[in-house]
Amino acid sequence: MSLTSTDLRHDPAPVSGPSPAVKQPPSFGAADKLFTRLSGGLTLGQIFPGLAVSVLVAATAQFLSEHYGAPAMLMALLLGLALNFLADEGSRTAPGIGFTARTVLRLGVALLGARISVEMLAGLGGAAIALVVAGVVLTILFALAVTRLIGRDWRFALLTGGAVAICGASAAMAIAAVLPRHEKSERDLVFTVLAVTVLSTVAMVIYPMLAQVFGLDARDAGVFLGGTIHDVAQVVGAGFSISPEAGETATLVKLIRVSMLAPVVLVFSLAIRARGLADQVEGQRPPLLPGFVLGFLVLAAVNSAGLIPVWLADAAGALSRWALLVAIAAVGIKTSLRKMMEVGPTAIALLVAETLFLGLFVVGGIHWIG
């Protein structure tokens, strides 16, 4: 067999040496992992449209509140409900709206801790603190008892009872974050926020007159208003409509109720987890302590140690308020008004009953303490 010149020709041997380096995209390690965890795997491009819509709705609600006197939370909810079509499955804004209703909400609750300190709690006295704590606990227990009688779900009892007992819309959103999810979760949350906001606004007008009817002095009137009205803004408005002393006392008592948010949410979370009812992701056991509750407690501890300057605590409080406003706008967008109307009159009666129970308990406690 003969060989041709073509057969004898060989390809040149490959030149040994290091292969050219492939440029890798920059990585921020822990920051990337944290963002991925918080966003639920969404990219910034997926989040931005829905987040931007929620911020725009919140800003509009704040404008209406400042110029027409309506509660900003209520305005954000109503505007959001009108834009429900933006949360339709497959829309560009849906992922960001879901992110805002979930993650931005938790951020807002965590930042509330920067307003809480041990010194603030001690300034009111043991009897008043005991009255406030008892009011929170008994109102939640009352809600659980009544929901059994009227056949409502226990989750609805914790949601409404906690909202009435602690701090209205903020408490409702924090509690909803640890309750097991079901098909009516968004509807129940929006209804609760809407109802406690309306009731709180009504109380802001009526309760100062009731304080005079009950013959309460400025300090006791502040305890009554701060211990019963749901939202912070309405507490401040009602208190200072009586006197500066009543306003300052009412605000302080209200912040004590706000400080109960983290312990109550923690107890709810542990109880739900112990019963195996907590939502699980990819078969993983839910965390013992929700991250936003831990953030609340850490900020409260740092503030109690005097490590947070006043200006920074004020900034954190303002950021918390805006985060919650943006989040409730997103929750409103996610909720169908038609489905919310299915809640029924018993739910309204439950919230009114919880509000009356808390009011009567605090008034009775004030007269008993003397």
Order of alpha helices (4+ residues) and beta strands (2+ residues): alpha-alpha-alpha-alpha-alpha-alpha-alpha-alpha-alpha-alpha-alpha-alpha-alpha-alpha-alpha-alpha-alpha-alpha-alpha
